[in-house]
Amino acid sequence: MDENWFFVAEPGVKLEMNVFRWMRFSPGYSYTTVYGSDTAGLSDNDLSGSSFNLTMKFGKF
């Protein structure tokens, strides 16, 4: 059995804005960082990277 343990952190920031009384728009950014992955063929840099997201919320706020 090949066990490989490593650490993953994903700090991020998100901005939420009211567009209408019933709708919110929320763009965000995060960065995934991986430490200690000793998998053959994959390095920490291969698993680390940026992520952008867009969220829309609908409802009564």
C-alpha distance matrix in Angstrom:
0.0 3.8 6.3 9.8 12.8 16.2 19.8 21.9 25.7 28.3 31.8 34.6 38.2 40.0 43.8 45.3 48.8 51.1 52.5 54.5 54.8 52.3 49.9 47.7 46.1 43.2 41.8 38.8 36.6 33.3 31.0 27.2 25.9 22.2 21.3 18.4 16.3 14.8 13.4 14.7 17.9 18.5 20.4 21.7 25.0 23.5 22.2 25.4 28.7 31.8 32.5 35.9 36.7 39.9 40.5 43.6 44.4 47.1 48.9 51.5 50.9
3.8 0.0 3.8 6.5 10.0 13.1 16.8 19.0 22.8 25.4 29.0 31.8 35.5 37.5 41.3 43.0 46.5 49.0 50.4 52.6 53.0 50.7 48.1 45.7 43.9 40.8 39.2 36.2 33.8 30.3 27.8 24.1 22.5 18.8 17.9 14.8 12.6 11.0 9.7 11.2 14.6 14.9 16.7 18.0 21.3 20.0 18.9 22.0 25.4 28.7 29.6 33.1 34.2 37.6 38.4 41.7 42.7 45.6 47.5 50.1 49.4
6.3 3.8 0.0 3.8 6.5 10.0 13.6 16.0 19.7 22.5 25.9 28.9 32.6 34.7 38.5 40.2 43.8 46.3 47.9 50.1 50.4 48.2 45.7 43.2 41.4 38.3 36.8 33.7 31.3 27.8 25.4 21.6 20.0 16.3 15.3 12.5 10.8 10.1 9.7 12.3 15.4 14.8 16.0 16.5 20.0 19.1 17.4 20.1 23.6 26.7 27.5 31.0 32.1 35.4 36.1 39.4 40.2 43.2 45.0 47.5 46.5
9.8 6.5 3.8 0.0 3.8 6.6 10.4 12.8 16.6 19.4 22.8 25.8 29.6 31.9 35.7 37.6 41.2 43.9 45.5 47.8 48.3 46.3 43.6 40.9 39.0 35.8 34.1 30.8 28.2 24.6 22.0 18.3 16.4 12.7 11.6 8.8 7.1 7.0 7.1 10.4 13.3 12.0 12.6 12.8 16.4 15.8 14.1 16.6 20.2 23.4 24.5 28.1 29.4 32.9 33.8 37.2 38.3 41.5 43.4 45.8 44.7
12.8 10.0 6.5 3.8 0.0 3.8 7.2 10.0 13.6 16.7 19.9 23.1 26.9 29.3 33.1 35.0 38.7 41.5 43.3 45.6 45.9 44.1 41.4 38.7 36.9 33.5 32.0 28.6 26.1 22.4 19.9 16.3 14.3 10.8 9.5 7.5 7.0 8.5 9.6 13.2 15.6 13.5 13.3 12.4 16.1 16.0 13.7 15.5 19.0 21.9 23.0 26.5 27.7 31.2 31.9 35.4 36.2 39.4 41.2 43.5 42.1
16.2 13.1 10.0 6.6 3.8 0.0 3.8 6.8 10.3 13.5 16.6 19.9 23.7 26.3 30.1 32.3 36.0 38.8 40.7 43.2 43.7 42.0 39.2 36.3 34.3 30.8 29.1 25.6 22.9 19.1 16.5 12.9 10.7 7.2 6.0 4.9 5.2 8.2 9.8 13.5 15.1 12.3 11.3 9.5 13.1 13.6 11.1 12.3 15.8 18.7 20.0 23.6 25.1 28.6 29.6 33.1 34.2 37.6 39.5 41.7 40.1
19.8 16.8 13.6 10.4 7.2 3.8 0.0 3.8 6.8 10.3 13.1 16.6 20.3 23.0 26.8 29.1 32.8 35.7 37.8 40.3 40.7 39.2 36.5 33.4 31.5 27.9 26.3 22.7 20.0 16.2 13.8 10.5 8.3 5.8 5.2 6.5 7.8 11.3 12.9 16.6 17.6 14.3 12.8 10.0 13.0 14.0 11.1 11.1 14.3 16.6 17.9 21.3 22.7 26.2 27.1 30.7 31.6 35.1 36.9 38.9 37.1
21.9 19.0 16.0 12.8 10.0 6.8 3.8 0.0 3.8 6.8 10.0 13.2 16.9 19.5 23.3 25.6 29.2 32.2 34.1 36.7 37.2 35.8 32.9 29.8 27.8 24.2 22.5 18.9 16.4 12.6 10.4 7.0 5.7 4.6 6.5 9.0 9.5 13.2 14.2 17.6 17.9 14.3 12.9 9.7 11.9 12.7 9.3 8.7 11.3 13.2 14.2 17.5 18.9 22.4 23.4 27.0 28.1 31.6 33.6 35.7 34.0
25.7 22.8 19.7 16.6 13.6 10.3 6.8 3.8 0.0 3.8 6.4 9.8 13.5 16.4 20.1 22.5 26.2 29.3 31.4 34.0 34.6 33.4 30.5 27.2 25.3 21.6 19.9 16.2 13.7 9.9 8.1 5.8 5.3 6.6 8.6 11.8 12.8 16.6 17.7 21.0 20.9 17.2 15.4 11.8 13.1 14.5 11.2 9.4 10.9 11.9 12.7 15.6 17.1 20.4 21.4 24.9 26.0 29.6 31.5 33.4 31.4
28.3 25.4 22.5 19.4 16.7 13.5 10.3 6.8 3.8 0.0 3.8 6.4 10.2 12.8 16.6 19.0 22.7 25.8 27.7 30.4 31.2 30.0 27.0 23.7 21.5 17.9 16.1 12.4 10.0 6.3 5.4 4.3 6.2 8.8 11.6 15.0 15.5 19.2 19.9 22.9 22.3 18.5 16.9 13.5 13.9 14.8 11.7 9.3 9.5 9.3 9.5 12.1 13.4 16.6 17.7 21.3 22.6 26.3 28.4 30.4 28.4
31.8 29.0 25.9 22.8 19.9 16.6 13.1 10.0 6.4 3.8 0.0 3.8 7.2 10.5 14.0 16.8 20.4 23.7 25.9 28.7 29.4 28.7 25.7 22.2 20.1 16.4 14.7 11.0 8.8 5.7 6.1 7.1 8.6 11.8 14.1 17.7 18.7 22.4 23.4 26.3 25.6 21.8 19.9 16.3 16.3 17.7 14.9 12.0 11.4 10.3 10.5 12.1 13.4 16.2 17.2 20.7 21.8 25.6 27.5 29.1 26.8
34.6 31.8 28.9 25.8 23.1 19.9 16.6 13.2 9.8 6.4 3.8 0.0 3.8 6.9 10.5 13.3 16.9 20.2 22.3 25.2 26.1 25.5 22.4 18.8 16.6 12.8 11.0 7.3 5.6 3.8 6.4 8.8 11.2 14.6 17.4 21.0 21.6 25.3 25.9 28.6 27.5 23.8 22.1 18.7 18.0 19.1 16.6 13.5 11.9 9.7 8.9 9.5 10.4 12.9 14.1 17.5 18.8 22.6 24.7 26.4 24.0
38.2 35.5 32.6 29.6 26.9 23.7 20.3 16.9 13.5 10.2 7.2 3.8 0.0 3.8 6.9 10.1 13.5 17.0 19.2 22.2 23.2 22.9 19.9 16.1 13.9 10.2 8.8 5.7 5.6 6.3 9.5 12.3 14.9 18.3 21.1 24.7 25.3 29.0 29.6 32.2 31.0 27.2 25.6 22.2 21.3 22.4 20.0 16.9 14.8 11.9 10.7 9.9 10.2 11.8 12.7 15.7 17.0 20.7 22.7 24.1 21.5
40.0 37.5 34.7 31.9 29.3 26.3 23.0 19.5 16.4 12.8 10.5 6.9 3.8 0.0 3.8 6.5 10.0 13.4 15.5 18.5 19.5 19.2 16.1 12.3 10.2 6.5 5.9 4.1 6.5 8.5 12.2 14.9 17.8 21.2 24.1 27.7 28.0 31.6 31.9 34.5 33.1 29.4 28.1 25.0 23.9 24.5 22.1 19.3 17.0 13.7 11.6 9.7 8.7 9.1 9.6 12.2 13.4 17.1 19.2 20.6 18.2
43.8 41.3 38.5 35.7 33.1 30.1 26.8 23.3 20.1 16.6 14.0 10.5 6.9 3.8 0.0 3.8 6.6 10.3 12.5 15.6 16.8 17.0 14.0 10.2 8.3 5.4 5.8 6.3 9.3 12.0 15.6 18.5 21.4 24.9 27.8 31.4 31.7 35.4 35.5 38.0 36.5 32.9 31.6 28.5 27.2 27.9 25.6 22.8 20.1 16.7 14.5 11.9 10.7 9.8 9.9 11.5 12.7 16.0 18.0 19.0 16.4
45.3 43.0 40.2 37.6 35.0 32.3 29.1 25.6 22.5 19.0 16.8 13.3 10.1 6.5 3.8 0.0 3.8 6.9 9.5 12.2 13.2 13.3 10.5 6.7 5.9 4.3 7.0 8.7 12.2 14.8 18.6 21.2 24.3 27.5 30.5 34.0 34.1 37.8 37.8 40.4 38.9 35.4 34.3 31.3 30.2 30.5 28.1 25.5 23.0 19.5 16.9 14.1 11.9 10.0 8.8 9.3 9.7 12.6 14.3 15.2 12.7
48.8 46.5 43.8 41.2 38.7 36.0 32.8 29.2 26.2 22.7 20.4 16.9 13.5 10.0 6.6 3.8 0.0 3.8 6.2 9.2 10.6 11.4 8.8 5.6 5.4 6.2 8.9 11.5 15.1 18.1 21.8 24.5 27.7 31.0 34.1 37.6 37.7 41.3 41.2 43.6 42.0 38.5 37.5 34.6 33.2 33.5 31.3 28.7 25.9 22.3 19.7 16.5 14.3 11.6 10.5 9.7 10.1 12.1 13.8 14.3 11.9
51.1 49.0 46.3 43.9 41.5 38.8 35.7 32.2 29.3 25.8 23.7 20.2 17.0 13.4 10.3 6.9 3.8 0.0 3.8 5.7 6.8 8.2 6.3 4.5 6.5 8.8 12.0 14.9 18.5 21.5 25.2 27.8 31.0 34.2 37.3 40.8 40.7 44.4 44.1 46.5 44.9 41.5 40.7 37.9 36.6 36.6 34.3 32.0 29.2 25.7 22.8 19.5 16.9 13.8 11.9 10.0 9.4 10.3 11.4 11.4 9.3
52.5 50.4 47.9 45.5 43.3 40.7 37.8 34.1 31.4 27.7 25.9 22.3 19.2 15.5 12.5 9.5 6.2 3.8 0.0 3.8 7.0 7.9 5.6 5.4 6.6 9.9 12.6 16.1 19.7 22.9 26.6 29.2 32.7 35.8 39.1 42.5 42.2 45.7 45.2 47.4 45.6 42.3 41.7 39.1 37.5 37.3 35.3 33.1 30.1 26.4 23.5 19.9 17.3 13.8 12.3 9.7 9.9 10.2 11.9 12.5 11.4
54.5 52.6 50.1 47.8 45.6 43.2 40.3 36.7 34.0 30.4 28.7 25.2 22.2 18.5 15.6 12.2 9.2 5.7 3.8 0.0 3.8 5.3 5.0 6.9 9.4 12.9 15.9 19.3 23.0 26.1 29.8 32.2 35.6 38.7 42.0 45.3 44.9 48.5 47.9 50.2 48.4 45.2 44.7 42.1 40.7 40.4 38.2 36.1 33.2 29.7 26.6 23.2 20.2 16.6 14.5 11.4 10.5 9.4 10.1 10.1 9.7
54.8 53.0 50.4 48.3 45.9 43.7 40.7 37.2 34.6 31.2 29.4 26.1 23.2 19.5 16.8 13.2 10.6 6.8 7.0 3.8 0.0 3.8 5.9 8.0 11.4 14.4 17.9 20.9 24.7 27.4 31.2 33.3 36.7 39.6 42.8 46.0 45.8 49.4 48.9 51.4 49.9 46.6 46.1 43.4 42.3 42.0 39.5 37.5 34.9 31.5 28.4 25.1 22.0 18.6 16.0 12.8 10.8 9.1 8.4 7.1 6.7
52.3 50.7 48.2 46.3 44.1 42.0 39.2 35.8 33.4 30.0 28.7 25.5 22.9 19.2 17.0 13.3 11.4 8.2 7.9 5.3 3.8 0.0 3.8 7.1 10.6 13.6 17.2 20.1 23.9 26.4 30.2 32.0 35.5 38.2 41.5 44.6 44.1 47.6 46.9 49.3 47.9 44.7 44.5 41.9 40.9 40.4 37.8 36.1 33.6 30.4 27.0 23.9 20.4 17.0 14.0 10.5 8.2 5.7 5.0 5.2 6.4
49.9 48.1 45.7 43.6 41.4 39.2 36.5 32.9 30.5 27.0 25.7 22.4 19.9 16.1 14.0 10.5 8.8 6.3 5.6 5.0 5.9 3.8 0.0 3.8 6.8 10.1 13.5 16.6 20.4 23.1 26.8 28.8 32.3 35.1 38.5 41.6 41.1 44.6 43.8 46.2 44.6 41.4 41.1 38.6 37.5 36.9 34.5 32.7 30.1 26.8 23.4 20.2 16.8 13.3 10.5 7.1 5.6 4.7 6.5 8.1 8.2
47.7 45.7 43.2 40.9 38.7 36.3 33.4 29.8 27.2 23.7 22.2 18.8 16.1 12.3 10.2 6.7 5.6 4.5 5.4 6.9 8.0 7.1 3.8 0.0 3.8 6.6 10.2 13.1 16.9 19.6 23.4 25.5 29.0 31.9 35.2 38.5 38.1 41.7 41.1 43.5 42.0 38.6 38.2 35.5 34.3 34.0 31.6 29.6 27.0 23.6 20.3 17.2 14.0 10.7 8.2 5.7 5.0 6.6 8.7 10.2 9.0
46.1 43.9 41.4 39.0 36.9 34.3 31.5 27.8 25.3 21.5 20.1 16.6 13.9 10.2 8.3 5.9 5.4 6.5 6.6 9.4 11.4 10.6 6.8 3.8 0.0 3.8 6.8 10.1 13.8 16.9 20.6 22.9 26.5 29.5 32.9 36.2 35.7 39.2 38.7 40.9 39.1 35.8 35.3 32.7 31.3 31.0 28.8 26.7 23.8 20.4 17.2 13.8 10.9 7.5 5.9 4.7 6.5 9.1 12.0 13.9 12.7
43.2 40.8 38.3 35.8 33.5 30.8 27.9 24.2 21.6 17.9 16.4 12.8 10.2 6.5 5.4 4.3 6.2 8.8 9.9 12.9 14.4 13.6 10.1 6.6 3.8 0.0 3.8 6.5 10.3 13.2 17.0 19.4 22.8 25.9 29.2 32.6 32.3 35.9 35.5 37.8 36.2 32.8 32.0 29.3 28.0 27.9 25.6 23.4 20.6 17.1 14.1 10.9 8.2 5.8 4.9 6.2 8.1 11.5 14.2 16.1 14.4
41.8 39.2 36.8 34.1 32.0 29.1 26.3 22.5 19.9 16.1 14.7 11.0 8.8 5.9 5.8 7.0 8.9 12.0 12.6 15.9 17.9 17.2 13.5 10.2 6.8 3.8 0.0 3.8 7.3 10.6 14.2 16.9 20.4 23.6 27.0 30.4 30.0 33.5 33.2 35.3 33.4 30.1 29.2 26.6 24.9 24.9 22.9 20.5 17.5 13.9 11.0 7.6 5.8 4.4 6.2 8.7 11.4 14.8 17.8 19.9 18.2
38.8 36.2 33.7 30.8 28.6 25.6 22.7 18.9 16.2 12.4 11.0 7.3 5.7 4.1 6.3 8.7 11.5 14.9 16.1 19.3 20.9 20.1 16.6 13.1 10.1 6.5 3.8 0.0 3.8 6.9 10.6 13.4 16.7 20.0 23.3 26.8 26.6 30.1 30.0 32.3 30.6 27.1 26.0 23.2 21.7 22.0 19.8 17.2 14.4 10.9 8.3 5.8 5.1 6.3 8.2 11.4 13.7 17.4 20.1 22.1 20.2
36.6 33.8 31.3 28.2 26.1 22.9 20.0 16.4 13.7 10.0 8.8 5.6 5.6 6.5 9.3 12.2 15.1 18.5 19.7 23.0 24.7 23.9 20.4 16.9 13.8 10.3 7.3 3.8 0.0 3.8 7.1 10.2 13.4 16.8 20.1 23.6 23.5 27.0 27.1 29.3 27.5 24.0 22.6 19.8 18.2 18.7 16.7 13.8 10.9 7.4 5.8 4.6 6.4 9.0 11.4 14.9 17.2 21.0 23.7 25.8 23.9
33.3 30.3 27.8 24.6 22.4 19.1 16.2 12.6 9.9 6.3 5.7 3.8 6.3 8.5 12.0 14.8 18.1 21.5 22.9 26.1 27.4 26.4 23.1 19.6 16.9 13.2 10.6 6.9 3.8 0.0 3.8 6.6 9.8 13.2 16.4 20.0 20.0 23.6 23.8 26.2 24.8 21.1 19.6 16.5 15.4 16.1 13.8 10.8 8.6 6.0 5.2 6.5 8.5 11.7 13.7 17.4 19.3 23.1 25.7 27.8 25.8
31.0 27.8 25.4 22.0 19.9 16.5 13.8 10.4 8.1 5.4 6.1 6.4 9.5 12.2 15.6 18.6 21.8 25.2 26.6 29.8 31.2 30.2 26.8 23.4 20.6 17.0 14.2 10.6 7.1 3.8 0.0 3.8 6.4 10.0 13.1 16.7 16.8 20.3 20.7 23.1 21.7 17.9 16.1 13.0 11.8 12.9 10.8 7.4 5.7 4.4 6.0 8.8 11.4 15.0 17.2 20.9 22.9 26.7 29.3 31.5 29.5
27.2 24.1 21.6 18.3 16.3 12.9 10.5 7.0 5.8 4.3 7.1 8.8 12.3 14.9 18.5 21.2 24.5 27.8 29.2 32.2 33.3 32.0 28.8 25.5 22.9 19.4 16.9 13.4 10.2 6.6 3.8 0.0 3.8 6.7 10.2 13.5 13.3 16.9 17.3 19.9 18.8 15.0 13.4 10.2 9.9 10.7 7.9 5.1 5.3 6.3 7.7 11.1 13.3 17.0 18.8 22.6 24.4 28.1 30.6 32.9 31.1
25.9 22.5 20.0 16.4 14.3 10.7 8.3 5.7 5.3 6.2 8.6 11.2 14.9 17.8 21.4 24.3 27.7 31.0 32.7 35.6 36.7 35.5 32.3 29.0 26.5 22.8 20.4 16.7 13.4 9.8 6.4 3.8 0.0 3.8 6.8 10.3 10.9 14.4 15.5 18.1 17.4 13.6 11.3 7.7 8.1 10.0 7.5 4.8 6.8 9.0 11.2 14.6 17.0 20.7 22.5 26.3 28.0 31.7 34.1 36.3 34.4
22.2 18.8 16.3 12.7 10.8 7.2 5.8 4.6 6.6 8.8 11.8 14.6 18.3 21.2 24.9 27.5 31.0 34.2 35.8 38.7 39.6 38.2 35.1 31.9 29.5 25.9 23.6 20.0 16.8 13.2 10.0 6.7 3.8 0.0 3.8 6.8 7.1 10.7 11.9 14.9 14.7 11.0 8.9 5.3 7.5 8.9 6.4 5.6 9.0 11.9 13.9 17.6 19.8 23.5 25.1 28.9 30.5 34.1 36.4 38.7 36.9
21.3 17.9 15.3 11.6 9.5 6.0 5.2 6.5 8.6 11.6 14.1 17.4 21.1 24.1 27.8 30.5 34.1 37.3 39.1 42.0 42.8 41.5 38.5 35.2 32.9 29.2 27.0 23.3 20.1 16.4 13.1 10.2 6.8 3.8 0.0 3.8 6.0 9.1 11.5 14.5 15.1 11.7 9.1 6.0 9.0 11.1 9.3 8.9 12.4 15.4 17.6 21.2 23.4 27.1 28.7 32.4 33.9 37.5 39.6 41.7 39.9
18.4 14.8 12.5 8.8 7.5 4.9 6.5 9.0 11.8 15.0 17.7 21.0 24.7 27.7 31.4 34.0 37.6 40.8 42.5 45.3 46.0 44.6 41.6 38.5 36.2 32.6 30.4 26.8 23.6 20.0 16.7 13.5 10.3 6.8 3.8 0.0 3.8 6.0 9.1 12.1 13.5 10.8 8.6 6.9 10.6 12.1 10.8 11.6 15.3 18.5 20.7 24.4 26.6 30.3 31.7 35.4 36.8 40.4 42.5 44.7 43.0
16.3 12.6 10.8 7.1 7.0 5.2 7.8 9.5 12.8 15.5 18.7 21.6 25.3 28.0 31.7 34.1 37.7 40.7 42.2 44.9 45.8 44.1 41.1 38.1 35.7 32.3 30.0 26.6 23.5 20.0 16.8 13.3 10.9 7.1 6.0 3.8 0.0 3.8 5.6 8.9 10.3 7.6 6.4 5.9 9.6 9.9 8.7 10.6 14.4 17.9 19.8 23.6 25.7 29.4 30.9 34.6 36.1 39.6 41.9 44.3 42.9
14.8 11.0 10.1 7.0 8.5 8.2 11.3 13.2 16.6 19.2 22.4 25.3 29.0 31.6 35.4 37.8 41.3 44.4 45.7 48.5 49.4 47.6 44.6 41.7 39.2 35.9 33.5 30.1 27.0 23.6 20.3 16.9 14.4 10.7 9.1 6.0 3.8 0.0 3.8 6.4 8.7 7.4 6.9 8.1 11.5 11.5 11.3 13.6 17.3 21.0 23.1 26.8 29.0 32.7 34.4 38.0 39.6 43.1 45.4 47.9 46.5
13.4 9.7 9.7 7.1 9.6 9.8 12.9 14.2 17.7 19.9 23.4 25.9 29.6 31.9 35.5 37.8 41.2 44.1 45.2 47.9 48.9 46.9 43.8 41.1 38.7 35.5 33.2 30.0 27.1 23.8 20.7 17.3 15.5 11.9 11.5 9.1 5.6 3.8 0.0 3.8 6.2 5.5 7.1 9.2 12.0 10.8 10.7 13.8 17.2 20.9 22.6 26.3 28.2 31.9 33.5 37.1 38.8 42.1 44.5 47.2 46.2
14.7 11.2 12.3 10.4 13.2 13.5 16.6 17.6 21.0 22.9 26.3 28.6 32.2 34.5 38.0 40.4 43.6 46.5 47.4 50.2 51.4 49.3 46.2 43.5 40.9 37.8 35.3 32.3 29.3 26.2 23.1 19.9 18.1 14.9 14.5 12.1 8.9 6.4 3.8 0.0 3.8 5.6 8.0 11.1 13.2 11.6 12.5 15.8 18.9 22.6 24.5 28.1 30.2 33.9 35.7 39.3 41.2 44.5 47.1 49.9 49.0
17.9 14.6 15.4 13.3 15.6 15.1 17.6 17.9 20.9 22.3 25.6 27.5 31.0 33.1 36.5 38.9 42.0 44.9 45.6 48.4 49.9 47.9 44.6 42.0 39.1 36.2 33.4 30.6 27.5 24.8 21.7 18.8 17.4 14.7 15.1 13.5 10.3 8.7 6.2 3.8 0.0 3.8 6.8 10.4 11.4 9.2 11.0 14.3 16.9 20.6 22.5 26.0 28.3 31.9 34.1 37.6 39.8 43.0 45.9 48.8 47.9
18.5 14.9 14.8 12.0 13.5 12.3 14.3 14.3 17.2 18.5 21.8 23.8 27.2 29.4 32.9 35.4 38.5 41.5 42.3 45.2 46.6 44.7 41.4 38.6 35.8 32.8 30.1 27.1 24.0 21.1 17.9 15.0 13.6 11.0 11.7 10.8 7.6 7.4 5.5 5.6 3.8 0.0 3.8 6.9 8.1 6.0 7.3 10.5 13.4 17.1 19.1 22.8 25.1 28.8 30.9 34.5 36.6 40.0 42.7 45.6 44.5
20.4 16.7 16.0 12.6 13.3 11.3 12.8 12.9 15.4 16.9 19.9 22.1 25.6 28.1 31.6 34.3 37.5 40.7 41.7 44.7 46.1 44.5 41.1 38.2 35.3 32.0 29.2 26.0 22.6 19.6 16.1 13.4 11.3 8.9 9.1 8.6 6.4 6.9 7.1 8.0 6.8 3.8 0.0 3.8 5.3 5.2 6.7 8.8 12.0 15.8 18.3 22.0 24.7 28.5 30.7 34.4 36.6 40.1 42.8 45.4 44.1
21.7 18.0 16.5 12.8 12.4 9.5 10.0 9.7 11.8 13.5 16.3 18.7 22.2 25.0 28.5 31.3 34.6 37.9 39.1 42.1 43.4 41.9 38.6 35.5 32.7 29.3 26.6 23.2 19.8 16.5 13.0 10.2 7.7 5.3 6.0 6.9 5.9 8.1 9.2 11.1 10.4 6.9 3.8 0.0 3.8 5.5 5.4 6.1 9.7 13.4 16.0 19.8 22.4 26.2 28.3 32.1 34.1 37.7 40.3 42.8 41.2
25.0 21.3 20.0 16.4 16.1 13.1 13.0 11.9 13.1 13.9 16.3 18.0 21.3 23.9 27.2 30.2 33.2 36.6 37.5 40.7 42.3 40.9 37.5 34.3 31.3 28.0 24.9 21.7 18.2 15.4 11.8 9.9 8.1 7.5 9.0 10.6 9.6 11.5 12.0 13.2 11.4 8.1 5.3 3.8 0.0 3.8 5.4 5.0 7.5 11.2 14.2 17.8 20.9 24.6 27.2 30.9 33.3 36.9 39.7 42.2 40.7
23.5 20.0 19.1 15.8 16.0 13.6 14.0 12.7 14.5 14.8 17.7 19.1 22.4 24.5 27.9 30.5 33.5 36.6 37.3 40.4 42.0 40.4 36.9 34.0 31.0 27.9 24.9 22.0 18.7 16.1 12.9 10.7 10.0 8.9 11.1 12.1 9.9 11.5 10.8 11.6 9.2 6.0 5.2 5.5 3.8 0.0 3.8 5.7 7.8 11.5 13.9 17.5 20.2 23.9 26.4 30.1 32.5 36.0 38.9 41.7 40.5
22.2 18.9 17.4 14.1 13.7 11.1 11.1 9.3 11.2 11.7 14.9 16.6 20.0 22.1 25.6 28.1 31.3 34.3 35.3 38.2 39.5 37.8 34.5 31.6 28.8 25.6 22.9 19.8 16.7 13.8 10.8 7.9 7.5 6.4 9.3 10.8 8.7 11.3 10.7 12.5 11.0 7.3 6.7 5.4 5.4 3.8 0.0 3.8 6.7 10.3 12.1 15.8 18.2 21.9 24.0 27.7 29.8 33.3 36.1 38.8 37.5
25.4 22.0 20.1 16.6 15.5 12.3 11.1 8.7 9.4 9.3 12.0 13.5 16.9 19.3 22.8 25.5 28.7 32.0 33.1 36.1 37.5 36.1 32.7 29.6 26.7 23.4 20.5 17.2 13.8 10.8 7.4 5.1 4.8 5.6 8.9 11.6 10.6 13.6 13.8 15.8 14.3 10.5 8.8 6.1 5.0 5.7 3.8 0.0 3.8 7.4 9.9 13.6 16.4 20.2 22.4 26.2 28.4 32.0 34.8 37.3 35.7
28.7 25.4 23.6 20.2 19.0 15.8 14.3 11.3 10.9 9.5 11.4 11.9 14.8 17.0 20.1 23.0 25.9 29.2 30.1 33.2 34.9 33.6 30.1 27.0 23.8 20.6 17.5 14.4 10.9 8.6 5.7 5.3 6.8 9.0 12.4 15.3 14.4 17.3 17.2 18.9 16.9 13.4 12.0 9.7 7.5 7.8 6.7 3.8 0.0 3.8 6.8 10.3 13.5 17.2 19.8 23.6 26.1 29.7 32.6 35.2 33.7
31.8 28.7 26.7 23.4 21.9 18.7 16.6 13.2 11.9 9.3 10.3 9.7 11.9 13.7 16.7 19.5 22.3 25.7 26.4 29.7 31.5 30.4 26.8 23.6 20.4 17.1 13.9 10.9 7.4 6.0 4.4 6.3 9.0 11.9 15.4 18.5 17.9 21.0 20.9 22.6 20.6 17.1 15.8 13.4 11.2 11.5 10.3 7.4 3.8 0.0 3.8 6.9 10.3 13.9 16.8 20.5 23.1 26.7 29.7 32.2 30.6
32.5 29.6 27.5 24.5 23.0 20.0 17.9 14.2 12.7 9.5 10.5 8.9 10.7 11.6 14.5 16.9 19.7 22.8 23.5 26.6 28.4 27.0 23.4 20.3 17.2 14.1 11.0 8.3 5.8 5.2 6.0 7.7 11.2 13.9 17.6 20.7 19.8 23.1 22.6 24.5 22.5 19.1 18.3 16.0 14.2 13.9 12.1 9.9 6.8 3.8 0.0 3.8 6.7 10.4 13.2 16.9 19.5 23.1 26.2 28.8 27.4
35.9 33.1 31.0 28.1 26.5 23.6 21.3 17.5 15.6 12.1 12.1 9.5 9.9 9.7 11.9 14.1 16.5 19.5 19.9 23.2 25.1 23.9 20.2 17.2 13.8 10.9 7.6 5.8 4.6 6.5 8.8 11.1 14.6 17.6 21.2 24.4 23.6 26.8 26.3 28.1 26.0 22.8 22.0 19.8 17.8 17.5 15.8 13.6 10.3 6.9 3.8 0.0 3.8 7.1 10.3 13.9 16.8 20.4 23.6 26.1 24.8
36.7 34.2 32.1 29.4 27.7 25.1 22.7 18.9 17.1 13.4 13.4 10.4 10.2 8.7 10.7 11.9 14.3 16.9 17.3 20.2 22.0 20.4 16.8 14.0 10.9 8.2 5.8 5.1 6.4 8.5 11.4 13.3 17.0 19.8 23.4 26.6 25.7 29.0 28.2 30.2 28.3 25.1 24.7 22.4 20.9 20.2 18.2 16.4 13.5 10.3 6.7 3.8 0.0 3.8 6.6 10.2 13.1 16.7 19.9 22.6 21.5
39.9 37.6 35.4 32.9 31.2 28.6 26.2 22.4 20.4 16.6 16.2 12.9 11.8 9.1 9.8 10.0 11.6 13.8 13.8 16.6 18.6 17.0 13.3 10.7 7.5 5.8 4.4 6.3 9.0 11.7 15.0 17.0 20.7 23.5 27.1 30.3 29.4 32.7 31.9 33.9 31.9 28.8 28.5 26.2 24.6 23.9 21.9 20.2 17.2 13.9 10.4 7.1 3.8 0.0 3.8 6.9 10.2 13.5 16.9 19.7 18.8
40.5 38.4 36.1 33.8 31.9 29.6 27.1 23.4 21.4 17.7 17.2 14.1 12.7 9.6 9.9 8.8 10.5 11.9 12.3 14.5 16.0 14.0 10.5 8.2 5.9 4.9 6.2 8.2 11.4 13.7 17.2 18.8 22.5 25.1 28.7 31.7 30.9 34.4 33.5 35.7 34.1 30.9 30.7 28.3 27.2 26.4 24.0 22.4 19.8 16.8 13.2 10.3 6.6 3.8 0.0 3.8 6.5 10.0 13.3 16.1 15.4
43.6 41.7 39.4 37.2 35.4 33.1 30.7 27.0 24.9 21.3 20.7 17.5 15.7 12.2 11.5 9.3 9.7 10.0 9.7 11.4 12.8 10.5 7.1 5.7 4.7 6.2 8.7 11.4 14.9 17.4 20.9 22.6 26.3 28.9 32.4 35.4 34.6 38.0 37.1 39.3 37.6 34.5 34.4 32.1 30.9 30.1 27.7 26.2 23.6 20.5 16.9 13.9 10.2 6.9 3.8 0.0 3.8 6.7 10.2 13.2 13.0
44.4 42.7 40.2 38.3 36.2 34.2 31.6 28.1 26.0 22.6 21.8 18.8 17.0 13.4 12.7 9.7 10.1 9.4 9.9 10.5 10.8 8.2 5.6 5.0 6.5 8.1 11.4 13.7 17.2 19.3 22.9 24.4 28.0 30.5 33.9 36.8 36.1 39.6 38.8 41.2 39.8 36.6 36.6 34.1 33.3 32.5 29.8 28.4 26.1 23.1 19.5 16.8 13.1 10.2 6.5 3.8 0.0 3.8 6.8 9.7 9.7
47.1 45.6 43.2 41.5 39.4 37.6 35.1 31.6 29.6 26.3 25.6 22.6 20.7 17.1 16.0 12.6 12.1 10.3 10.2 9.4 9.1 5.7 4.7 6.6 9.1 11.5 14.8 17.4 21.0 23.1 26.7 28.1 31.7 34.1 37.5 40.4 39.6 43.1 42.1 44.5 43.0 40.0 40.1 37.7 36.9 36.0 33.3 32.0 29.7 26.7 23.1 20.4 16.7 13.5 10.0 6.7 3.8 0.0 3.8 7.2 8.6
48.9 47.5 45.0 43.4 41.2 39.5 36.9 33.6 31.5 28.4 27.5 24.7 22.7 19.2 18.0 14.3 13.8 11.4 11.9 10.1 8.4 5.0 6.5 8.7 12.0 14.2 17.8 20.1 23.7 25.7 29.3 30.6 34.1 36.4 39.6 42.5 41.9 45.4 44.5 47.1 45.9 42.7 42.8 40.3 39.7 38.9 36.1 34.8 32.6 29.7 26.2 23.6 19.9 16.9 13.3 10.2 6.8 3.8 0.0 3.8 6.2
51.5 50.1 47.5 45.8 43.5 41.7 38.9 35.7 33.4 30.4 29.1 26.4 24.1 20.6 19.0 15.2 14.3 11.4 12.5 10.1 7.1 5.2 8.1 10.2 13.9 16.1 19.9 22.1 25.8 27.8 31.5 32.9 36.3 38.7 41.7 44.7 44.3 47.9 47.2 49.9 48.8 45.6 45.4 42.8 42.2 41.7 38.8 37.3 35.2 32.2 28.8 26.1 22.6 19.7 16.1 13.2 9.7 7.2 3.8 0.0 3.8
50.9 49.4 46.5 44.7 42.1 40.1 37.1 34.0 31.4 28.4 26.8 24.0 21.5 18.2 16.4 12.7 11.9 9.3 11.4 9.7 6.7 6.4 8.2 9.0 12.7 14.4 18.2 20.2 23.9 25.8 29.5 31.1 34.4 36.9 39.9 43.0 42.9 46.5 46.2 49.0 47.9 44.5 44.1 41.2 40.7 40.5 37.5 35.7 33.7 30.6 27.4 24.8 21.5 18.8 15.4 13.0 9.7 8.6 6.2 3.8 0.0
